[in-house]
C-alpha cells in the first residue's frame, strides 16, 4: 500500500473519528445511526493510522506531500 494521505487529512480523520465515538458513547446518537457513526469513526481512525485510503485510490486522489 502506497501512502496517499497527508498530515492534515489524517488529523481531520482522527478528530472526526473521536467525535463520532464520543457522540455514540455519550448517548447523543443512538440506534442504527449511532452504530453507523461508530463504524465510520473506526474506519477514519484506521485509515489515518496506516496513511492509506482505498477510496482515494479509486477516485485518484492523493493528499500526501510529494518528496
Protein Blocks (a to p, Z undefined) as FASTA:
>chain_A
ZZfbdfklmmmmmmmmmmmmmmmmnomagcjllmmmmmmmmmmmmmmmnopafklmmnop
afbdcZZ
